[in-house]
Amino acid sequence: MSYLTDPFAVPEQLVPAPAPRARAGALGATGADDSDGADAARPRAGRAATGGPASGGRHAATTQQRDATLDRGEAEETNRRDGDAAGDARDLRDPRDASDARDTSGASGASGASDVKDDAGETHDGGETNDARPAPVVLTSPAGGIPEVVEDEHRLLEAAEALAAGHGPLAIDAERASGYRYGQRAYLVQVRREGSGTWLLDPVGCPDLEPVQRATDGVEWILHAATQDLGCLRGVGLSPTSLFDTELGARLAGLPRVGLAAVLEHYLDVSLAKEHSAVDWSTRPLPRDWLNYAALDVECLAAVREAMIEDLAAQGKLEWARQEFEALTSFTGHATRPDPWRRVSGMRRLRSPRAAAVLRELWYTRDDLARDRDVSPGRIVPDSVLGVLATATPRTAAEVTAASTHRTIRRHPEVWAKAVTRALDLPESDLPPTTLPSTGPPAPRSWADKDPVAAARLAAAKDDLTAFAEEHRLPLENVLTPDTLRRVVWTPPEQHDEGTLHDALTALGARRWQADIAAPVLARAFATAQP
């Protein structure tokens, strides 16, 4: 099986061995910043990790791989575009053809992490000037035109049948109406598979996409930023058994920008506009230019996947990606925060439990209205107005209108007055605390006073992990999340050997590859760090 079609069936000779655990534990300090990893340590330009070619600039392939890929691509192109004169006339270097999407010029110079293209088209990397190269191809419409939206069960079954007859992974994306509608449901689902073309599925007309799930059962998904879409896709009956996330893969590969447009340009020399990303996708009928944008979102994902597989393999990071992608298949959504009303801006200015109770009641009143109207809560009343009312505590409709000029508040002042009154009438025992007790370690800035030894261990471990991240061109939080690092250092296991620390890391959710890197680093920090 070719590694171009199975991302984890990579020829052994193409995958340099990952850095050994002893190497990670012996890394020297580099002076980590004071943020303790909250902000990504962005990859720097430089050599590729573990001796592979740098992932910057353009993707290189061996002549043998290129010829085999082109042969397969020509056969697939013939099958896919048979009888399509326009398709026959397309340049073989069209970036949307997954078989010929990579630039095979052999360039493998410095990383593209700091590439900057000036107005003249010159690319500069760390002060060095490369030869001018053509501007990226601008994708303005899907290769096969804009598909008609699937809005009924008959067309849905037709789409499912076509997708089942296709081959290769399934590129998939979803559009929501964030900021317009209540919740995060999908209002359009885009799918594309070689041999099947692109299909635009309307979950409003077809709320259960189970036929597509059955037709593609066991097929690998390709998504960009999977955690944004997996929740809403599960809501319409779609869930993956395996997946490839091009956004997360780009982070692991060391790309400085990981948005879809930037990733397409990096690997395929194409440009993709994002002018409709924040529109109200619950609009019906959907404008044709929005559908054009939506179809383009899945047009090139298969090509990016193939190029990224080679890049990650060359850097010795493909197994890391495999573990990350496997973990994502069980992702169901971000954890719900306790007391979501506490996220209202201005909450910290409320000094008493009574004021907090008023804010809580106002928040739930707004949430009920938003759910009933299927409108984003912020479009009912913004957080700032809730804060004003919580401070003013108006009991009557007249007092409400005096406290706020917001149109929704003035339209139904009695609703908000009743909410305030309910909170003011609560017994003391039912009032919420102004702050919740912390369930994790204290803020790192206080460690030196509370536990100097733990502070020294944290600094040493973070310095070594930062050095590893920079050497391998990874964001620091992808090596190990700051929260996991702090928890292990602040409340360590009884034994501080590498194996015990490895178990502690995986128990907190670290992937095996992350624990392989971090455990020896932590063992060294526990053994040597002193305040």
N, C-alpha and C positions, 0 to 999 in steps of 0.2 A: 504493500500500500504506500503510495507517495505521501511524503510529509506535507506536500502542498494541499492535499485533500484531507489528511488527518493531522491536525496540528501537533499531536503528541506522539506520532510515529516518526520521530526524527532520526535520521542516520546518526549513529553514535559519533562518527568522526566529525560531524558538524557542530557538536555541542561540547565546548570546552568545559572541563570540570568546574563546578562552582567553588568559590573560595572555601578552603577547609575550615573547620570550626576553630582549630588552633590559630589560624590566621586572623579570624575575627576577634578572638580574645586577646591577641597581641597588638592590636591597633593602637597607635599613639594618640594622645589628646590633640585636638585641633582648636580648642577654645569655642565651645558651643555658645550660641547666643542665649540671652536671658529669657527667651520665650518658651524654653523647655519643649520645643518641637510643636507648639500649637500652630505655627505657620510652617508651610512646607519649606524644607531646605531645597531650593530649586537646583536642578542639575546644572553643572557647569560644563562648558565646552572642554573637550579633551579626548583622550583615547577611550576606546570602548573597553568595557570591563572584560576581564578574563581573557584578553588577547584577541577577541573577535574584532571584526571591522566596526568602525564607529557607525552609529545609527543615524548620524546627521546627514545633511545634504540629500543625496539620492540613494536609493536602495540598489545594491550590487548583487549580481548573481553570476555563477560560473557559467561558462559557455555550454557545458553539458546540460546543466539545469535549464538554461534559457532555451536551448533547442528542444528539449523534451517538453517544456512548458508550452512553447509556441506550437509544436505539433499537436499537442492535446487541445490547445486553444482554438486552432484552426478547425479541428473536427467539431468541437463544441459550437463554434460560431456558425458552421455550416448547418448543423442540426437546428440550432436555435433560430436562425434567421433565414431558413430555407424559403425561397420565394419572395423575400423582402428585398426589393431592388435597392431601397435606401440603405438597408443593413449591409447588402453586398458591397456597396460603395464606400462604406466606412473605412477609415484608416485603421490598420491593424493595431496601431498604438493608441486607439481610443481607451482612455483610462477606465472605462466602465466594463471592459472585457477583463474578467479576473485572470485569464490566462496570460495576458500580455500587459498587465497593469504596471509592472515594475520597470523602472529605468535600468537597462542593463549596460550602462556605459562603463561600469566597473569602478566608478568613483567611490572611494572609501576613505576619504580624508577626515578632517576634524569633524567633531560632532556638530550637528546643526543646532545645538542648544542655544547658541548666541548668534545664529544667522540673522542678519538684518539686510533687507533689500532696499536699496535707495531708489530714487525716482528714475535713475538711468538703467535700472535693472541689474546693477552690480550687486553681488552678495558679499558681505563682509563678515568675517568670523574671527573675533579676537584681534582685529587690526590687520589681518591678512586679507588680500583681495583675490577672490577666485575669478575665473573667467566668467564673462557674462553668459547667462543662459536664458532661454526663452521664458516669457511670462507664463504663468500657469494657464492651462486651458480652462476657460470659464464654461461651466455647465449651466445651460439656460433652460434645458428641457430634457425629460427622460428620453432614452434612445428609442423606445417604442411608442412615444407619445404619452399623453396623459390618460391613464386608465379611467374608465367609468366607475363611479362609486357603487359598490355592492350594497344594496339597500333592502334586499328581500331574501327569503330563505332559498328560493330557487337559484338565484345567482350565487348565494353562499355555498350551496352544494357544488355548483359549477367550479367555483374557486377552489374548494377543497379537493375536487377531483384533479384539477390541473396541478395543484401543488403536490399532490401525491405522486403524480407522474413525473415530476421534476427530479433533479439530482443535486447533490451537494447540500451545504448548510442552508438554513433559512434566515435571510436578513429580515429583521422585524423592528418596528418602531411604533410609537403611539403618540398621539397628540391629545393634550388635556385642555381644559379651560381655566387654568390656574389664575386666580385673581378676578375671575368673572363668575364662576359657579361654585356652589358649596361642594366641598370634597374634591377628590382627585380622580374621578372616573375618566375613562378613555372615551373620547368623542370621534376618534378616527384611528384605525390600525392599518399600518402599511406593511405588507409582506412581499418578499421577492425571493425567487429561487430559480437557479439556472434551469432552463428548459420549460419554465412555467410563466416567466414574466413577472410583472409587478401587479399586485392587487391592492386596492384601497377598500377597506371594510368599514362599514358604518355601524358601530355598536348601538346607535339609537334605533335604527331599523332592524338590526340583527343583534339583540342584546346577548345572545349565547353563541359564542364562536366555537363551540365544541366540535362541529364537523371539521374545522381546520386543525384543531388539536389532535383529533383521531387520525387525520390524513397525514400529519407530519410527526406522529409519535416516534420518539427516538431520534429525530433529526436534530442536529446541533443548531442552536440559534446564534445569530450574530446581532449584537446590540451595541449601541454607543451610550455609555453611562447607564448600565443596566439597572442600578438601584432607583433611577428615576421612573422607570417604566414597568418593572416587574409587578409592582403592587396593582396598578390599574389593569395590567394584562391578565392577572389572575382573576380580577373582578369580572372579566368577560369570558372566562373559561379557558384561558391559555396559560400554560406553565411549561418551562423547559425541563428536559432531563439532562441536558448538557448545554453549555453556552460559551461564547467567546465575546468578551467585552472589549471593544476597540479603544474605549476611553481609558480603562484601567490598564490595558496592554500598553498604551502610549505612555502612561506614567512609569510603568516598569521598564520600558525601553529608553527612558530618559528624555523624552521630548519636552521642550520648554513650554509648549502650549498644547493642550489636549482636547480642545473643542473639535467638533467634527470637521469644520472647515479647515482648521490648522492641520489636522491629521491627514486629511485628503491631500492638501498641498504638499506636505512633507513626503508622503510615500508615493503619490500618484501624479504630482505636478498638475493638479486641477484645483480650481477655485469654486467655492459653493457659497452663494449668498444665504443669509439667515434672516431675511427681512420679515418673515411671517412667524417667527418662533414664539412671539408673545401675544398672538391674536386670540380672539374668542372662538375656539374651535367648536363650540356648541352652536354656532351660527348655521342656519339651514335656509336655503341651500348653500353649500360651501362654494365660495368664489373659485373660479377656475385657476387663478394664479396661486391660490393657497394649495390647491390639489397638485399643481406642478411642483411647488416647493416640497410638499409631503412625499411625493413619489421620488424626488431626487434624494431624499434623506436615506433611502435604502438602495439607491442605484449602485453605489460603489462599495458597499460594506464588504462584499465577498472579495473584491480586489484588495482592499485594505487588509483584510484578515490574512491573505496569503503573503503579502509583503511583510506584515508585522510578524508572522510566524518565523520567517527567515531571519528577521532582525533579532528577535528574542532568542532564537536558537544560536545565532552567531555570538551573542553576548552571554550565553550560558544561563539565560533567565526563563527558558520555556517551562521548566518544571515549576518555577515560582508562579508563573501565570496559570499553569494547570491547576495548582492548588487553590489559587484565588478564584478562578472561574468555577471550580467545583463547589466551593463554599457559597457562591452566589446563587446556585440552583435552588437553595433552600431559603433564600431571602424572601420574606413576605411583607416587608415594610419596616420603616424605622419605628423604634419603640415609642409607644405613647408616653408622653411626659405626665407625671402626676401633677394635678392641679394646673392644667394648661393656661388658666387665667393669669397665672403668675408671670407669664411672658409678656404681658401688656407693658408697653413702655411707660415709665413713670411709676411702676410698682414700688420701687425702692424709696420713693418720696412719701409713701404712706406709712406713717409711724405707728399706727395703732391697729390692733386686731379688728376693731369696729370698722375702720376705714377699709381694711382688707376685705371684710365681709361685704361691704357695699360694692367694692369693685368686682368681687366674685359674682354677686347677684346680677350686676349689670352685664357682665361678660356672658353669663348663661342666658340672660334675656336676649341679648344680641344673637347668640348662637342659635337659639330656638327660632328667632325670626328668620335668620339666614337659611336655616335648614328648610323651614316651611316654604320659603320663597325660592329656594335653590339659587341663592346668590352668595357670593363670597362675603364673609362677615365684615371685612373691611369696607365693602361697598354699602353696607347698612349704616354703620357708624365707625369711624376710625378710632383706633386705640386712644389717641390724644383726647378725644371727647369723653370717652369713658373715664379717663383719669381726672378730667375737670369735674365731672359729676360726682365721682367718688370723693373728691376733696370738698365740694360744696354741699354734699348730702341734702339735696332738695326733696322735701316731702310732698309738695303739692305741684300740680301742673304749672301754676304760675311761677313757682320757684325754679322749676325745670327750664322754662323758656327764658327766665332771667339769667340762668347760669350758662346757657349755650345758645348760639345762633344757628347751629347745624339744622338743616332742613328736616331730616328724619326725626330728630329730637323734637322740633317744634311741631311737626305734623301729628305726632302721637305723644304728647308730653305726659299723659296720664300713665302710659305703659312704663315709662322710666321712673316716674314718681312712685309707682307701686313697688318697683324693684328695690328702690332705695328704702322704702318704708319696711319691706320685708326684712332687709338686712339690719335695719336699726332696731327692729323689734325682737331680734334673736336673743336668747339668753346667753350669758357670758360663756357658758360651757360649750356652745356651738360655734363660737367665733374661731376663725382659722388663725394660726400663728402668722406673724408677718414674714417669717423666714422658715424654711424647712431645714431640719438637721442634715448635715452632709453625710452621704453614704460612702464617700471616697476619701482619699488622703487630703490633707490641707493644701492650700496654695503653696507652691514651691518656695515663694519668697519668704515664707515663715519657717521653713525647715531648719535653717541655720540656728534659730533660737530654740525650736522645739526638739530637734534631734540632729545635732551636728554631724554625727556619724552617717545617718541616712542622707543628709545633704551632700556630704562628700562622695558617698557611693553613687548618688544620682548624677552628680556632675561628671564623675569619671566615666560612668556608663554612657551618659549622653555624649560626651566627647568622642568616645570610641565609635559609637553608633553613627555619629555625624560624619566621622572620617570614613567609615564604611559606605555610608550613603553617597558621599561626594565621589569616592573612588569608583563606585559602581553606577553613578549618575542616576540616583533614585531620590525621590522626595523622602525626607526622614520619616514622615508618618507612615509611609508604605513599608519601611523596614520594621518598625514597631510603633504602635500608636502611643502617644504621650501618656494616655491614661493607663494603659497596660504597664508601661515602664514604671510609672509612679506607684501603682498599686503593689507591684512585686518588691520594689525597694522599700516602700513605707511599711508594708506588712509582709515580710519575707517568710518563706518556709523555714522550719527549724534547721534544716541542713542547707548549706550554701554551696553544695557541689553542683557541677554542671548538669547532671541528670535530674536532680531534684528541681533545679531552677527551670529546666526545660519543661518538666511536667507542670510546674506552676504557671508558666507562660501559656501553654496550650489549654490549661483549665480556664484561663481568662479569655480565650478566644483567638490567641495567636495561631497563625498557620504553622505547620511543621517547619517550613523553610525559614520563617521568621524566628522561631524558637531555636533552630539550628545556628542561626547567626547570633542571636541575642544572649543565649544561655552562657556561652563561654565569656562573652563580654561582661555579663553580670557576675559570673563566678570570679573573674579577675578583680572586678570592682569591690566585691565583698571581701576578697582576700587582702587587697592592698590599700584601698582608699582610706585615708585618715583625715579628720577635720584639721 
